[in-house]
Amino acid sequence: MKKIIQRNLPLSQTYTITGYNYVPLIDGDGTCCDNCGKLISNMVYVTDGNGGKFTVGNDCAKTLTIPQSDAFRLQVEIEAAFNEGKALRSKIQTNLKKGNITGAYKWESKDGGVFIVFLITRGGSSMQAVNYPGVSLTYIKDILITKPE
Ligand SMILES: [Zn+2]
């Protein structure tokens, strides 16, 4: 089992997760983790229930004392969102570099579904649904192209 070291946020306190967000470090408005002080881009917002609001990194959030439902949310939703963004970015960049695609753009269906369309170099396109657009699109916003006419 991983050894948990207490940092700024006391382990005796229970925190609840109020939200999460991804802010690329490249945007220049990086935030430091309220727990360990490191510059973070995968942010998890927590409150101590006494009016205290904190922003911690994804990894630090796992070390805090949080209710089981929040620990579950962290694992199945928040980490999944961060991972989706990271994977999409890597997929676009790798395929651009290999010359497999000429670009990728965002497409929204009538019912509000968000997709990334990959323009295949040899013709045609393929689509991938985005499950966590709020986070994933921030990961790739600088490498997407506008939809061709
Ligand atoms: Zn931290």
Backbone and ligand atoms as CSV (ligand in chain L), in Angstrom:
chain,resi,resn,atom,element,x,y,z
A,1,MET,N,N,0.845,-1.199,0.000
A,1,MET,CA,C,0.000,0.000,0.000
A,1,MET,C,C,0.875,1.243,0.000
A,2,LYS,N,N,0.414,2.224,-0.756
A,2,LYS,CA,C,1.150,3.478,-0.876
A,2,LYS,C,C,1.146,4.217,0.467
A,3,LYS,N,N,2.301,4.695,0.846
A,3,LYS,CA,C,2.387,5.445,2.098
A,3,LYS,C,C,1.857,6.856,1.864
A,4,ILE,N,N,0.960,7.266,2.723
A,4,ILE,CA,C,0.375,8.594,2.583
A,4,ILE,C,C,1.089,9.566,3.518
A,5,ILE,N,N,1.626,10.585,2.941
A,5,ILE,CA,C,2.310,11.600,3.740
A,5,ILE,C,C,1.395,12.808,3.878
A,6,GLN,N,N,1.209,13.241,5.107
A,6,GLN,CA,C,0.364,14.415,5.310
A,6,GLN,C,C,1.102,15.671,4.863
A,7,ARG,N,N,0.430,16.476,4.024
A,7,ARG,CA,C,1.007,17.730,3.592
A,7,ARG,C,C,0.184,18.869,4.200
A,8,ASN,N,N,-0.167,19.864,3.381
A,8,ASN,CA,C,-0.858,21.027,3.944
A,8,ASN,C,C,-2.273,20.739,4.451
A,9,LEU,N,N,-2.988,19.864,3.747
A,9,LEU,CA,C,-4.368,19.605,4.128
A,9,LEU,C,C,-4.404,18.433,5.115
A,10,PRO,N,N,-4.872,18.679,6.348
A,10,PRO,CA,C,-4.824,17.634,7.369
A,10,PRO,C,C,-5.666,16.413,7.016
A,11,LEU,N,N,-5.113,15.234,7.278
A,11,LEU,CA,C,-5.812,13.985,6.968
A,11,LEU,C,C,-6.967,13.734,7.937
A,12,SER,N,N,-6.965,14.432,9.071
A,12,SER,CA,C,-8.036,14.268,10.059
A,12,SER,C,C,-9.338,14.899,9.569
A,13,GLN,N,N,-9.226,15.734,8.538
A,13,GLN,CA,C,-10.381,16.441,7.984
A,13,GLN,C,C,-10.931,15.666,6.791
A,14,THR,N,N,-12.238,15.593,6.690
A,14,THR,CA,C,-12.855,14.975,5.514
A,14,THR,C,C,-13.201,16.056,4.490
A,15,TYR,N,N,-12.815,15.807,3.250
A,15,TYR,CA,C,-13.066,16.762,2.163
A,15,TYR,C,C,-14.066,16.166,1.189
A,16,THR,N,N,-14.875,17.023,0.599
A,16,THR,CA,C,-15.752,16.529,-0.455
A,16,THR,C,C,-15.399,17.224,-1.761
A,17,ILE,N,N,-15.557,16.482,-2.837
A,17,ILE,CA,C,-15.200,16.991,-4.159
A,17,ILE,C,C,-16.355,17.828,-4.705
A,18,THR,N,N,-16.053,19.049,-5.140
A,18,THR,CA,C,-17.100,19.917,-5.685
A,18,THR,C,C,-16.986,20.074,-7.199
A,19,GLY,N,N,-15.868,19.685,-7.757
A,19,GLY,CA,C,-15.723,19.800,-9.202
A,19,GLY,C,C,-14.306,19.478,-9.633
A,20,TYR,N,N,-14.096,19.580,-10.956
A,20,TYR,CA,C,-12.760,19.319,-11.472
A,20,TYR,C,C,-12.600,20.038,-12.791
A,21,ASN,N,N,-11.375,20.228,-13.187
A,21,ASN,CA,C,-11.118,20.974,-14.416
A,21,ASN,C,C,-9.691,20.703,-14.873
A,22,TYR,N,N,-9.492,20.892,-16.159
A,22,TYR,CA,C,-8.138,20.787,-16.706
A,22,TYR,C,C,-7.751,22.146,-17.256
A,23,VAL,N,N,-6.641,22.677,-16.819
A,23,VAL,CA,C,-6.136,23.954,-17.336
A,23,VAL,C,C,-4.697,23.718,-17.797
A,24,PRO,N,N,-4.460,23.818,-19.120
A,24,PRO,CA,C,-3.108,23.527,-19.605
A,24,PRO,C,C,-2.090,24.498,-19.001
A,25,LEU,N,N,-0.959,23.969,-18.609
A,25,LEU,CA,C,0.092,24.809,-18.028
A,25,LEU,C,C,0.553,25.855,-19.030
A,26,ILE,N,N,0.431,25.501,-20.309
A,26,ILE,CA,C,0.889,26.376,-21.376
A,26,ILE,C,C,0.081,27.679,-21.424
A,27,ASP,N,N,-1.127,27.665,-20.890
A,27,ASP,CA,C,-1.952,28.869,-20.869
A,27,ASP,C,C,-1.428,29.925,-19.904
A,28,GLY,N,N,-0.490,29.555,-19.095
A,28,GLY,CA,C,0.167,30.530,-18.237
A,28,GLY,C,C,-0.568,30.838,-16.946
A,29,ASP,N,N,-1.823,30.323,-16.827
A,29,ASP,CA,C,-2.467,30.547,-15.534
A,29,ASP,C,C,-2.463,29.271,-14.715
A,30,GLY,N,N,-1.303,28.758,-14.520
A,30,GLY,CA,C,-1.129,27.553,-13.723
A,30,GLY,C,C,-1.464,27.822,-12.271
A,31,THR,N,N,-1.952,26.781,-11.626
A,31,THR,CA,C,-2.303,26.894,-10.219
A,31,THR,C,C,-1.440,25.915,-9.452
A,32,CYS,N,N,-1.098,26.276,-8.230
A,32,CYS,CA,C,-0.352,25.347,-7.395
A,32,CYS,C,C,-1.321,24.557,-6.526
A,33,CYS,N,N,-0.992,23.313,-6.330
A,33,CYS,CA,C,-1.796,22.428,-5.494
A,33,CYS,C,C,-1.774,22.949,-4.052
A,34,ASP,N,N,-2.963,23.086,-3.452
A,34,ASP,CA,C,-3.044,23.575,-2.077
A,34,ASP,C,C,-2.503,22.556,-1.080
A,35,ASN,N,N,-2.305,21.340,-1.529
A,35,ASN,CA,C,-1.793,20.317,-0.625
A,35,ASN,C,C,-0.273,20.200,-0.694
A,36,CYS,N,N,0.278,20.064,-1.901
A,36,CYS,CA,C,1.723,19.808,-2.004
A,36,CYS,C,C,2.510,20.974,-2.595
A,37,GLY,N,N,1.811,21.959,-3.156
A,37,GLY,CA,C,2.512,23.134,-3.670
A,37,GLY,C,C,3.011,23.024,-5.096
A,38,LYS,N,N,2.853,21.837,-5.699
A,38,LYS,CA,C,3.316,21.665,-7.083
A,38,LYS,C,C,2.367,22.345,-8.074
A,39,LEU,N,N,2.940,22.773,-9.201
A,39,LEU,CA,C,2.132,23.337,-10.284
A,39,LEU,C,C,1.273,22.208,-10.871
A,40,ILE,N,N,-0.025,22.460,-11.024
A,40,ILE,CA,C,-0.910,21.389,-11.486
A,40,ILE,C,C,-1.764,21.847,-12.661
A,41,SER,N,N,-2.146,20.898,-13.502
A,41,SER,CA,C,-3.109,21.198,-14.566
A,41,SER,C,C,-4.363,20.340,-14.431
A,42,ASN,N,N,-4.234,19.175,-13.801
A,42,ASN,CA,C,-5.410,18.342,-13.510
A,42,ASN,C,C,-5.928,18.743,-12.145
A,43,MET,N,N,-6.938,19.600,-12.128
A,43,MET,CA,C,-7.389,20.175,-10.862
A,43,MET,C,C,-8.642,19.523,-10.338
A,44,VAL,N,N,-8.647,19.280,-9.031
A,44,VAL,CA,C,-9.834,18.774,-8.358
A,44,VAL,C,C,-10.161,19.783,-7.253
A,45,TYR,N,N,-11.414,20.242,-7.246
A,45,TYR,CA,C,-11.830,21.217,-6.246
A,45,TYR,C,C,-12.473,20.495,-5.069
A,46,VAL,N,N,-12.023,20.833,-3.864
A,46,VAL,CA,C,-12.588,20.191,-2.670
A,46,VAL,C,C,-12.970,21.254,-1.640
A,47,THR,N,N,-13.879,20.870,-0.752
A,47,THR,CA,C,-14.247,21.753,0.347
A,47,THR,C,C,-14.173,20.956,1.638
A,48,ASP,N,N,-13.857,21.662,2.731
A,48,ASP,CA,C,-13.758,20.962,4.019
A,48,ASP,C,C,-15.073,21.033,4.804
A,49,GLY,N,N,-16.081,21.643,4.192
A,49,GLY,CA,C,-17.378,21.712,4.851
A,49,GLY,C,C,-17.488,22.850,5.862
A,50,ASN,N,N,-16.400,23.549,6.120
A,50,ASN,CA,C,-16.420,24.694,7.043
A,50,ASN,C,C,-16.140,25.984,6.283
A,51,GLY,N,N,-16.413,25.975,5.002
A,51,GLY,CA,C,-16.169,27.168,4.201
A,51,GLY,C,C,-14.812,27.175,3.531
A,52,GLY,N,N,-13.986,26.205,3.849
A,52,GLY,CA,C,-12.661,26.123,3.228
A,52,GLY,C,C,-12.760,25.495,1.853
A,53,LYS,N,N,-12.213,26.194,0.849
A,53,LYS,CA,C,-12.223,25.661,-0.514
A,53,LYS,C,C,-10.787,25.527,-0.985
A,54,PHE,N,N,-10.481,24.383,-1.575
A,54,PHE,CA,C,-9.107,24.113,-1.992
A,54,PHE,C,C,-9.065,23.523,-3.395
A,55,THR,N,N,-7.955,23.763,-4.058
A,55,THR,CA,C,-7.707,23.172,-5.369
A,55,THR,C,C,-6.490,22.264,-5.219
A,56,VAL,N,N,-6.682,21.003,-5.528
A,56,VAL,CA,C,-5.573,20.059,-5.418
A,56,VAL,C,C,-5.399,19.292,-6.723
A,57,GLY,N,N,-4.225,18.747,-6.912
A,57,GLY,CA,C,-3.969,17.915,-8.093
A,57,GLY,C,C,-4.698,16.592,-7.949
A,58,ASN,N,N,-4.909,16.003,-9.095
A,58,ASN,CA,C,-5.513,14.700,-9.202
A,58,ASN,C,C,-4.875,13.662,-8.267
A,59,ASP,N,N,-3.546,13.651,-8.239
A,59,ASP,CA,C,-2.841,12.666,-7.414
A,59,ASP,C,C,-3.007,12.953,-5.924
A,60,CYS,N,N,-2.987,14.229,-5.559
A,60,CYS,CA,C,-3.153,14.575,-4.149
A,60,CYS,C,C,-4.574,14.295,-3.676
A,61,ALA,N,N,-5.548,14.484,-4.579
A,61,ALA,CA,C,-6.948,14.244,-4.193
A,61,ALA,C,C,-7.111,12.821,-3.671
A,62,LYS,N,N,-6.357,11.891,-4.280
A,62,LYS,CA,C,-6.452,10.489,-3.888
A,62,LYS,C,C,-5.924,10.235,-2.481
A,63,THR,N,N,-5.046,11.126,-1.997
A,63,THR,CA,C,-4.437,10.917,-0.689
A,63,THR,C,C,-5.250,11.567,0.431
A,64,LEU,N,N,-6.239,12.400,0.075
A,64,LEU,CA,C,-7.031,13.077,1.100
A,64,LEU,C,C,-8.082,12.130,1.677
A,65,THR,N,N,-8.596,12.507,2.836
A,65,THR,CA,C,-9.700,11.763,3.429
A,65,THR,C,C,-10.980,12.253,2.762
A,66,ILE,N,N,-11.553,11.401,1.904
A,66,ILE,CA,C,-12.769,11.776,1.176
A,66,ILE,C,C,-13.793,10.651,1.319
A,67,PRO,N,N,-15.099,10.991,1.243
A,67,PRO,CA,C,-16.115,9.939,1.346
A,67,PRO,C,C,-15.936,8.908,0.231
A,68,GLN,N,N,-16.417,7.714,0.472
A,68,GLN,CA,C,-16.239,6.633,-0.491
A,68,GLN,C,C,-16.874,6.966,-1.847
A,69,SER,N,N,-18.010,7.661,-1.806
A,69,SER,CA,C,-18.667,8.012,-3.067
A,69,SER,C,C,-17.794,8.967,-3.884
A,70,ASP,N,N,-17.076,9.848,-3.199
A,70,ASP,CA,C,-16.174,10.761,-3.890
A,70,ASP,C,C,-14.937,10.036,-4.417
A,71,ALA,N,N,-14.476,9.064,-3.652
A,71,ALA,CA,C,-13.322,8.274,-4.090
A,71,ALA,C,C,-13.696,7.507,-5.354
A,72,PHE,N,N,-14.936,7.035,-5.387
A,72,PHE,CA,C,-15.440,6.306,-6.550
A,72,PHE,C,C,-15.544,7.250,-7.750
A,73,ARG,N,N,-16.082,8.443,-7.500
A,73,ARG,CA,C,-16.228,9.433,-8.570
A,73,ARG,C,C,-14.853,9.829,-9.126
A,74,LEU,N,N,-13.904,9.953,-8.229
A,74,LEU,CA,C,-12.544,10.311,-8.623
A,74,LEU,C,C,-11.980,9.272,-9.581
A,75,GLN,N,N,-12.259,8.015,-9.245
A,75,GLN,CA,C,-11.719,6.918,-10.040
A,75,GLN,C,C,-12.450,6.723,-11.372
A,76,VAL,N,N,-13.770,6.700,-11.331
A,76,VAL,CA,C,-14.494,6.338,-12.552
A,76,VAL,C,C,-14.876,7.518,-13.436
A,77,GLU,N,N,-14.952,8.704,-12.877
A,77,GLU,CA,C,-15.354,9.836,-13.699
A,77,GLU,C,C,-14.197,10.810,-13.917
A,78,ILE,N,N,-13.624,11.294,-12.854
A,78,ILE,CA,C,-12.630,12.362,-12.973
A,78,ILE,C,C,-11.356,11.870,-13.658
A,79,GLU,N,N,-10.845,10.732,-13.192
A,79,GLU,CA,C,-9.637,10.189,-13.830
A,79,GLU,C,C,-9.934,9.781,-15.265
A,80,ALA,N,N,-11.127,9.268,-15.503
A,80,ALA,CA,C,-11.506,8.869,-16.858
A,80,ALA,C,C,-11.528,10.093,-17.771
A,81,ALA,N,N,-12.005,11.212,-17.256
A,81,ALA,CA,C,-12.057,12.435,-18.048
A,81,ALA,C,C,-10.636,12.918,-18.379
A,82,PHE,N,N,-9.772,12.957,-17.388
A,82,PHE,CA,C,-8.394,13.376,-17.630
A,82,PHE,C,C,-7.703,12.415,-18.611
A,83,ASN,N,N,-7.956,11.134,-18.439
A,83,ASN,CA,C,-7.333,10.138,-19.320
A,83,ASN,C,C,-7.846,10.252,-20.750
A,84,GLU,N,N,-9.140,10.538,-20.892
A,84,GLU,CA,C,-9.702,10.682,-22.236
A,84,GLU,C,C,-9.041,11.852,-22.966
A,85,GLY,N,N,-8.907,12.977,-22.263
A,85,GLY,CA,C,-8.275,14.152,-22.859
A,85,GLY,C,C,-6.846,13.859,-23.291
A,86,LYS,N,N,-6.106,13.224,-22.405
A,86,LYS,CA,C,-4.710,12.886,-22.671
A,86,LYS,C,C,-4.603,11.941,-23.873
A,87,ALA,N,N,-5.473,10.925,-23.902
A,87,ALA,CA,C,-5.438,9.926,-24.972
A,87,ALA,C,C,-5.816,10.542,-26.325
A,88,LEU,N,N,-6.819,11.429,-26.310
A,88,LEU,CA,C,-7.229,12.076,-27.563
A,88,LEU,C,C,-6.100,12.936,-28.114
A,89,ARG,N,N,-5.452,13.681,-27.226
A,89,ARG,CA,C,-4.353,14.540,-27.650
A,89,ARG,C,C,-3.248,13.702,-28.289
A,90,SER,N,N,-2.920,12.619,-27.630
A,90,SER,CA,C,-1.857,11.749,-28.124
A,90,SER,C,C,-2.258,11.091,-29.451
A,91,LYS,N,N,-3.524,10.695,-29.573
A,91,LYS,CA,C,-4.000,10.066,-30.807
A,91,LYS,C,C,-3.902,11.046,-31.989
A,92,ILE,N,N,-4.338,12.285,-31.764
A,92,ILE,CA,C,-4.290,13.278,-32.846
A,92,ILE,C,C,-2.839,13.569,-33.232
A,93,GLN,N,N,-2.014,13.815,-32.224
A,93,GLN,CA,C,-0.621,14.179,-32.523
A,93,GLN,C,C,0.149,13.047,-33.201
A,94,THR,N,N,-0.044,11.830,-32.717
A,94,THR,CA,C,0.650,10.685,-33.295
A,94,THR,C,C,0.241,10.478,-34.756
A,95,ASN,N,N,-1.059,10.555,-35.025
A,95,ASN,CA,C,-1.532,10.311,-36.387
A,95,ASN,C,C,-1.199,11.443,-37.350
A,96,LEU,N,N,-1.098,12.663,-36.817
A,96,LEU,CA,C,-0.639,13.778,-37.649
A,96,LEU,C,C,0.820,13.565,-38.035
A,97,LYS,N,N,1.607,13.183,-37.042
A,97,LYS,CA,C,3.041,12.981,-37.247
A,97,LYS,C,C,3.303,11.859,-38.248
A,98,LYS,N,N,2.503,10.783,-38.152
A,98,LYS,CA,C,2.665,9.642,-39.061
A,98,LYS,C,C,2.066,9.913,-40.432
A,99,GLY,N,N,1.352,11.020,-40.565
A,99,GLY,CA,C,0.728,11.336,-41.841
A,99,GLY,C,C,-0.548,10.556,-42.098
A,100,ASN,N,N,-1.079,9.905,-41.085
A,100,ASN,CA,C,-2.313,9.133,-41.244
A,100,ASN,C,C,-3.539,10.025,-41.388
A,101,ILE,N,N,-3.493,11.175,-40.738
A,101,ILE,CA,C,-4.622,12.105,-40.829
A,101,ILE,C,C,-4.083,13.483,-41.224
A,102,THR,N,N,-4.990,14.296,-41.798
A,102,THR,CA,C,-4.592,15.661,-42.150
A,102,THR,C,C,-5.080,16.655,-41.105
A,103,GLY,N,N,-5.926,16.195,-40.198
A,103,GLY,CA,C,-6.421,17.072,-39.147
A,103,GLY,C,C,-7.575,16.424,-38.415
A,104,ALA,N,N,-8.002,17.091,-37.358
A,104,ALA,CA,C,-9.144,16.609,-36.582
A,104,ALA,C,C,-9.945,17.821,-36.139
A,105,TYR,N,N,-11.270,17.676,-36.159
A,105,TYR,CA,C,-12.105,18.792,-35.721
A,105,TYR,C,C,-13.272,18.298,-34.870
A,106,LYS,N,N,-13.881,19.257,-34.160
A,106,LYS,CA,C,-14.996,18.933,-33.278
A,106,LYS,C,C,-16.302,18.981,-34.054
A,107,TRP,N,N,-17.156,18.010,-33.803
A,107,TRP,CA,C,-18.463,17.992,-34.433
A,107,TRP,C,C,-19.522,17.684,-33.377
A,108,GLU,N,N,-20.625,18.457,-33.401
A,108,GLU,CA,C,-21.691,18.215,-32.432
A,108,GLU,C,C,-22.929,17.703,-33.130
A,109,SER,N,N,-23.483,16.626,-32.611
A,109,SER,CA,C,-24.704,16.086,-33.201
A,109,SER,C,C,-25.897,16.892,-32.688
A,110,LYS,N,N,-27.048,16.693,-33.334
A,110,LYS,CA,C,-28.247,17.463,-32.972
A,110,LYS,C,C,-28.662,17.241,-31.529
A,111,ASP,N,N,-28.400,16.041,-31.021
A,111,ASP,CA,C,-28.805,15.761,-29.639
A,111,ASP,C,C,-27.721,16.138,-28.610
A,112,GLY,N,N,-26.742,16.910,-29.062
A,112,GLY,CA,C,-25.755,17.427,-28.113
A,112,GLY,C,C,-24.524,16.547,-27.917
A,113,GLY,N,N,-24.451,15.440,-28.659
A,113,GLY,CA,C,-23.266,14.594,-28.558
A,113,GLY,C,C,-22.053,15.296,-29.166
A,114,VAL,N,N,-20.906,15.123,-28.542
A,114,VAL,CA,C,-19.688,15.753,-29.054
A,114,VAL,C,C,-18.770,14.665,-29.616
A,115,PHE,N,N,-18.265,14.917,-30.810
A,115,PHE,CA,C,-17.403,13.941,-31.485
A,115,PHE,C,C,-16.155,14.630,-32.016
A,116,ILE,N,N,-15.094,13.865,-32.162
A,116,ILE,CA,C,-13.922,14.348,-32.870
A,116,ILE,C,C,-13.887,13.602,-34.202
A,117,VAL,N,N,-13.802,14.363,-35.286
A,117,VAL,CA,C,-13.739,13.769,-36.613
A,117,VAL,C,C,-12.281,13.808,-37.080
A,118,PHE,N,N,-11.777,12.664,-37.454
A,118,PHE,CA,C,-10.408,12.548,-37.955
A,118,PHE,C,C,-10.452,12.500,-39.481
A,119,LEU,N,N,-9.756,13.421,-40.137
A,119,LEU,CA,C,-9.714,13.434,-41.601
A,119,LEU,C,C,-8.573,12.532,-42.049
A,120,ILE,N,N,-8.949,11.413,-42.635
A,120,ILE,CA,C,-7.955,10.418,-43.023
A,120,ILE,C,C,-7.266,10.856,-44.320
A,121,THR,N,N,-5.955,10.777,-44.317
A,121,THR,CA,C,-5.160,11.277,-45.429
A,121,THR,C,C,-5.532,10.622,-46.764
A,122,ARG,N,N,-5.749,9.312,-46.732
A,122,ARG,CA,C,-6.064,8.605,-47.987
A,122,ARG,C,C,-7.526,8.767,-48.387
A,123,GLY,N,N,-8.291,9.545,-47.622
A,123,GLY,CA,C,-9.688,9.800,-47.944
A,123,GLY,C,C,-10.624,9.318,-46.867
A,124,GLY,N,N,-11.728,10.010,-46.739
A,124,GLY,CA,C,-12.705,9.625,-45.735
A,124,GLY,C,C,-12.373,10.169,-44.360
A,125,SER,N,N,-13.168,9.740,-43.414
A,125,SER,CA,C,-12.940,10.221,-42.056
A,125,SER,C,C,-13.435,9.189,-41.058
A,126,SER,N,N,-13.009,9.340,-39.829
A,126,SER,CA,C,-13.533,8.493,-38.770
A,126,SER,C,C,-13.892,9.380,-37.590
A,127,MET,N,N,-14.791,8.897,-36.765
A,127,MET,CA,C,-15.291,9.696,-35.662
A,127,MET,C,C,-15.110,8.996,-34.337
A,128,GLN,N,N,-14.902,9.796,-33.332
A,128,GLN,CA,C,-14.834,9.243,-31.986
A,128,GLN,C,C,-15.681,10.100,-31.060
A,129,ALA,N,N,-16.540,9.448,-30.286
A,129,ALA,CA,C,-17.382,10.174,-29.331
A,129,ALA,C,C,-16.521,10.676,-28.167
A,130,VAL,N,N,-16.843,11.866,-27.699
A,130,VAL,CA,C,-16.139,12.422,-26.544
A,130,VAL,C,C,-17.085,12.330,-25.345
A,131,ASN,N,N,-16.698,11.569,-24.362
A,131,ASN,CA,C,-17.557,11.372,-23.196
A,131,ASN,C,C,-17.483,12.513,-22.197
A,132,TYR,N,N,-16.328,13.179,-22.138
A,132,TYR,CA,C,-16.126,14.250,-21.165
A,132,TYR,C,C,-15.656,15.516,-21.872
A,133,PRO,N,N,-16.535,16.115,-22.715
A,133,PRO,CA,C,-16.088,17.267,-23.513
A,133,PRO,C,C,-15.583,18.434,-22.667
A,134,GLY,N,N,-16.149,18.625,-21.489
A,134,GLY,CA,C,-15.737,19.743,-20.637
A,134,GLY,C,C,-14.249,19.718,-20.338
A,135,VAL,N,N,-13.704,18.539,-20.184
A,135,VAL,CA,C,-12.279,18.398,-19.882
A,135,VAL,C,C,-11.493,18.079,-21.157
A,136,SER,N,N,-11.975,17.121,-21.930
A,136,SER,CA,C,-11.207,16.631,-23.073
A,136,SER,C,C,-10.949,17.694,-24.132
A,137,LEU,N,N,-11.939,18.543,-24.384
A,137,LEU,CA,C,-11.755,19.556,-25.423
A,137,LEU,C,C,-10.675,20.566,-25.045
A,138,THR,N,N,-10.501,20.798,-23.757
A,138,THR,CA,C,-9.443,21.710,-23.313
A,138,THR,C,C,-8.063,21.111,-23.602
A,139,TYR,N,N,-7.985,19.810,-23.494
A,139,TYR,CA,C,-6.722,19.114,-23.766
A,139,TYR,C,C,-6.275,19.281,-25.218
A,140,ILE,N,N,-7.257,19.395,-26.131
A,140,ILE,CA,C,-6.914,19.350,-27.552
A,140,ILE,C,C,-7.266,20.623,-28.302
A,141,LYS,N,N,-7.757,21.640,-27.590
A,141,LYS,CA,C,-8.280,22.826,-28.289
A,141,LYS,C,C,-7.236,23.479,-29.204
A,142,ASP,N,N,-5.969,23.414,-28.845
A,142,ASP,CA,C,-4.941,24.080,-29.643
A,142,ASP,C,C,-4.509,23.277,-30.864
A,143,ILE,N,N,-4.934,22.009,-30.966
A,143,ILE,CA,C,-4.504,21.208,-32.123
A,143,ILE,C,C,-5.668,20.833,-33.048
A,144,LEU,N,N,-6.889,21.284,-32.699
A,144,LEU,CA,C,-8.033,20.996,-33.567
A,144,LEU,C,C,-8.071,22.008,-34.701
A,145,ILE,N,N,-8.610,21.594,-35.840
A,145,ILE,CA,C,-8.794,22.513,-36.943
A,145,ILE,C,C,-10.276,22.884,-37.032
A,146,THR,N,N,-10.606,23.905,-37.802
A,146,THR,CA,C,-12.024,24.195,-37.992
A,146,THR,C,C,-12.558,23.251,-39.054
A,147,LYS,N,N,-13.827,22.931,-38.962
A,147,LYS,CA,C,-14.447,21.986,-39.885
A,147,LYS,C,C,-14.323,22.498,-41.319
A,148,PRO,N,N,-13.747,21.686,-42.217
A,148,PRO,CA,C,-13.581,22.119,-43.609
A,148,PRO,C,C,-14.947,22.292,-44.275
A,149,GLU,N,N,-15.023,23.231,-45.229
A,149,GLU,CA,C,-16.303,23.490,-45.948
A,149,GLU,C,C,-16.620,22.339,-46.884
L,1,ZN,ZN,ZN,-0.553,18.133,-4.774
